[in-house]
Amino acid sequence: MKNVSEIINQGNKNAELPAWLNMRHAWSANDAKRDEGLAYPDNVIQIKNLDYKKEPDHQKWCEAVELLASQRTIGEKTSEKYSRIFYYNEPDDASNLDSERYASNSLFDIYYPAEPDAQTTYPVIVSVHGGGWFYGDKELYSYYCCHLASKGFAVVNFNYRLAPQNKYPAAIEDVAYIIHYIHENAEMLHLDTEKFYMLGDSAGAQLTANYCIIAGNAAYRSKLDFFTYDRLPKAVCLNCGAYEMDKREDNISDWYMKKEDGSYAVSEEQRKLFLSQLEYLTKDFPPAYLMYSVNDDLRFQTIHLDERMEKLGIRHVIRSFGEKHPDSGHVFHINLKNLEGVQCNEEECAWFRQYE
């Protein structure tokens, strides 16, 4: 699919299901096809299904790390394949599109380029998945995030509350919660939070930008009536995002912002603060790599954001892809079979390394 219009129009067309559930199933089938045949990098360790809204169990964490290390040692001695995945908690039905838990859980994975040990801390990327605020979960981004981890980063891949079951500000609150969690538990997680970066795509790019605007502007933050956090990343990458929320009029935005009766889920004051968030963008916004595809009808959102950043003197670059590659459409970089996508991911890792 090249652009957002095509994505929005895709669905199973089952009249017995609500539109958002039809679209969840259709998009999931498309994403499964995208990742078909992929394998995880041999050098990446996955620790899955931690919960960023619960106190961490340090003993259980140490057991996980020790088990992974012992499996590697045995594997190296016997030349047999060994497990590089540890399930900190069982996911139950959190990945089931039809379950209530799918839309309302706080599970996350963390991926390392090697087993974490007492002597090593890793630069960390927090990846904020896309999906129109109503779709998406960490499993759909696991290959992509493990690919980033293979470049030398710890990568945090997390679920956030989804619409329409959860209205604004649930998703942006959860972005703040996960960032707060990794900073509070950085020692246990072997993270170097002085080398903390963020990236997001589509709705995830909007959430990433929104988080950074809030974290970097104390006056704006003080007006909001939900949980916020003020730790800014050293750099960000914003991919194929939608940023001008005051110009969006579609069902997807309504699922995020409105109740079933058509009224807004927040007060008029809070709604205006949400819609006008770009007015609170300041020069304190972290250095940004902006990316879009010429085949994507959201491209003008990134172009307009570039213009705003230019006027404010925010350090950034803007990159366009897809000119000679019609298959490079909306969020093409998540597709690890797309050579332009792999190139984009390499550039974004290099962007982060500038700020180590």
N, C-alpha and C positions, 0 to 999 in steps of 0.2 A: 504494500500500500504506500502510495507516494505522499499523500497529505492527510491532514486532519479531517477534511470533508469526507474522503473515502472511508476513513476509519470510523467516523461517526455513523455513516450509512450502513456499515457492515453489521449484520446481526442474524440470528437464527430465525427471526420473524415468527416466533411462536406466540400466537395471540393470547395464550393462557399465562404467559410470563410477562412481568413488567419489562419495559424497554431496557432499563439498566442491567437486569439479569440476562436478558438476551445478549446484550453487548459484552457482558463479562464472559459469557461462554464463547462468543465469536472471537473476541480478542485473545482469549486463552488458547483457542485452537490455532490461531495464527502465530502466537508466540511459541507454541510447542513445535510447530513446523519450522520456525526460525532456528530453533536449537537442536533439531533432530540430528543425531550423529555426532554431536560434540562430546569431547572428553575433558575432564578437569586437568589442569596442569599438574605434572608430577611433583613439582616443588611446593605445592600449596597445601597447607593444613587447614581444615575446616572445623570450627567448633560451633555447633548449631543449637538454636532454640534456647538461648538465654532470654531472660525477661528484664527489660529495662525499667519496669515499674515495681520490681521486687528487690529486696536486699540480696546481694550476691552471697553465695555459699562458697567461701574461700577454700574450704577443704575439698569440696567437690571439684572446684576449678583445678586445684593442684593435682587431684587424681586424674583428671582429664588430660592434663599436660604430660604427666608421668606415663600414662597409658599410651599416648601417641608416641612418645619418645621410645618406649620399650618395643612397641610394634615396629618402629623404624629400625631399631637395632637388630631385632630378630630378622626382619626382612633383608637387611644388608648382609647378614651372615649366611642366610639360606638362599639368597637371590630370588626369593618369592615376593609376590606382590603383597603389600601390607595396607591396612586401612589408614587413610589420611583424614577420616571424618569421625568426629566424636559428637554424639547426641547428648547435649547437656540436659535437655528435657525432651520427652516425646512430644511431637507436634499435635497430637490428637487430630481434630478435624479443621485445623487452622488453614489448611490449603484447599479445603473443599469449598468451591465457589458458592454452593447452595447453603452453607452453614452460617449461622449467626456469628460464630467465632471468626470466620474468615474476615469479616469487616471490623472486628473489634478485639484485636489482640495486640500485645506489645512484645512479640518475640523478635529476636534479632540473632544474626550469625556474625561471627568474626573470622576472617580468613588471614592467614599469615604465610609469608614466603618460606618459613621454616618453623619448627617447634619453638614456641617462646621459651626462653630460659632467663635465669636471674640476671645474666650479664647483658642482655639485649633488650632494647626498646625500639619500637618501630614507628616511623612516621605513619600517620593514620588518615585515611580517606573515609569520610562518611558519605555514602551513596544514598540519595533520595530518589526512590523510583517514581516513574510516571504512571499514567493511567486515568487521567481526567478526574482525580480525587475520589473516584468511585471504584476503581479496579487496580489490581496489581498487588504483588506480594514478593517477599524476598526470594522465593523459589524461582520465580521467573527471571530474576537477575543474578542467579548464582554463578552461571558460566561467565557472564560479563564481569562480575565483581572478582571472581577468582582469577580472571585474566589480568585485571589490574593488580591484584595481590602478587601475581607472579613477577611483577616489575619491581618488587622490593618494598611494598607498602602493606601494612595491616589495613584491611578494608572492612568497614562496618556496613552490613546490609540488613535493613530493618523493615518491619511492618509498621504502618501507622493506621489509625482509625479511618475508615472509608465512608463516604456518602453512598446512598442516601440515609443509611442507618445512623450515621454520625455527621452532624453539620459543622460548618465552620464555627469555632476555631479548633475543632478536635485535631485535625491533621497538623496544623502548624504548632499546636501545643506539643504534640508527640515528637516533632522535630526538636523542639527545645528540651524535652525530657531525655531523648537519647543522647544529646550532646552533653547535657548535665551529667548523665550517668557515666559516660566514658571519661569525663574529666574527674569525677569523684572517685572512680575506680581505675584510674590510669595505671597505678602501680601493679595491681593484680593482673590487669590486661596487657601489661608490657607495652604501653603506648607512650610515645613521646608527644605530649600534647602541645609542645612548642612547635611541632611540625604537624599541625592539624589542618586538614583541607576538606572541602566539601565539593560535591558535584551532584547535579540532578538533570533529569530530562523531562521535557513536556511539563506536566503538572508538578513534577519533582523539581524542575528548574524554577518554577514559580515559587514553590515552597522554600527552596534554597535561597533565592533572592529575598523573599519575604522575611525569612529568619535573619539574614544579614542586615537588612534594613532595620529591623527591630533591635537587634543586638548592638548596632552601631549608632543608634539615635535614642539617647536617654529620654528626650522630651516626648518622642513618639511612644516609646515603651511605657512611659508613665500613664499614658491615656488608655492603654489596653486593659481589659478586665479579665485576662486569662494568664496562665503561666507563661513566663518568658525567661530568657537567659541571655547573658550579655557577653559570652565568650565568642569572639569572632575568629573564623578560620584565617590562616595566613594567606590563602588564595582559594578561588573558586573556579569551577567550570560550569557554565550554564548552557545547556544543549536543547535547541528546538523548543524553547519555552514560550509560555503565554504570560505576559507581565502586565498588560494594560487591562486590569480587571474591570475598570469603569466602562470599557468598550465591549464587553462580552455580553451577549444576549442569546443564550442557548439552553437546552435542557440540562446539559452537563453542569453548567454553572448554577442552574436552579436546584439541582440535586444537592449541590454543595452548600447552598446558601438559604434555601427555602424549606419550610415545612410542607406537609401534604396539602394543607389548606391554602397554600400560595403566599402565606405571610412569611416574613423573614425570621430566621432563627435567632437573630441577635437584635439588639436595640438599634434604632436609627443612627445613633452616634457611632456605635461600633461598626455598623455597615459602612458608613461614610469613611471611617478610618481605614477599613479594608479596601474599599474601592479607590481611595486616594493614596495608597501606600507609596507609589513612586514619587509623590511630592515630598516624601520624607527621606528620599535617597540623599546621602551626603558624601563628601569626599572621603569619609572614613570607611566607606564600603571597601572590602578587600579587593586586591588585584584580581581581575576577572578575565577569563577566556570565554568569549561569546561565540557560539557556533549555531549555524542554521544550514538547511538545505534549500537550494534554489527551487526544488520540486515540492516544497512544503508551503501550504498557504498560511502557516504561522510565521513565515520568514520575516514579515514586516515588523512583528513584535520585537524581534532581536535587533533589527535595523534601527528601530526607534529607541530601544534601550541604549544602543551604541551612541546615538546622538545625545541622549541625556548624560551619559557618562563622560562624553567628550566635553560638554559644557561645564561639568562639575570638576573636571580634572582628575577623574578616577583612572588609575592605571588599568588599562585593559587592551586586549586585542580582539578583533572580530574575524572569524573565518567562515567562508562559505564553501559548501561542497555540492556535488551533484551536477555540475554544469555539463559534463560529458558522461554522466552516469545516471540515467533515469531511475535505476533501482535504488539509488541513494535518496530515500525520501525521509519522512518524519522519523526521528530517532533511529536512523540507519546505523549509528555507531554501536548499538546494542547487539547487532547482528555480527557475530565474529567471523562469518563467512564472507562479509562484505569488506573488500580490501580498503576502500575509502574509510570505512568504519574503524578498521584496525589502525590506519594511519592517524585518524583523529584521536584515538585513544593513546597512541604513542605521543602525540603532540601535547595532550593534556597531562600525561605523566611528566613530560619534560617541563611543562608550565609549573607544576607543583615543585619540581626539584629546584627551580630557580629560587625558591623561598625557604629552602632548608637551612 
